[in-house]
Amino acid sequence: MDSSSPNNGVLMSLVFTSSIALAMTVTPTLAAAQSISDESLTERNKAVVRAYLGEITQLGNMVARERYFTSTTTFNGDRGLTRQFARVEEMRRAFPDLEMTIEQQIAEGPWVATRVIYRGTHAGEFGGIHATGRRIEFAGTAMDRLENGKVVEMRHTVNMHLLMRQITGDGSPHQKP
């Protein structure tokens, strides 16, 4: 067919119009599918963080670490988690009834931010201070980056100043009304 043929312009116009119509139909569907996929990933990542916080931090089950972390996971910039797990064990000994409540959790991309409140009784030596029997309550924030369902980077902070003030008797846990 000759490009100067009047029918060729109609055929090209129909093909072009059909292509545009198809693209307009498929693009939102692909975007919605990507959004659902991203949402599923962030929900899975949040679930992994909740699970490791519950199992390791709350219950002190250090054996579970291979389920949640890689051999190259970093904690606040440090390679390896040996020191962090030692800190968790120290906290569990000093506050055997330590409870952790997740107050808020937000995820975007590979990152999960979790705000927690810890409550317990100072029943063992901590930071050079022998058991006082005092109730404590302090907050912490965890920023975790995940890859393939495992935590590869951790950035955590806790209000250690408030905790130490409470166990020395210079501060008290905030009571909710």
Protein Blocks (a to p, Z undefined) as FASTA:
>chain_A
ZZkbmklmmmmmmmmmmmmmmmmmmmmmmmmmmmmmmmmmmmmmmmmmmmmmmmmmmnop
aklmmmmpcfkbceehiacjklmmmmmmmmmmmmmmbccddfbdcdehjbccdddddddd
dfbdeehiacehiacddddddddddeehiafbdcddddfklmmmmmnopaccdddZZ
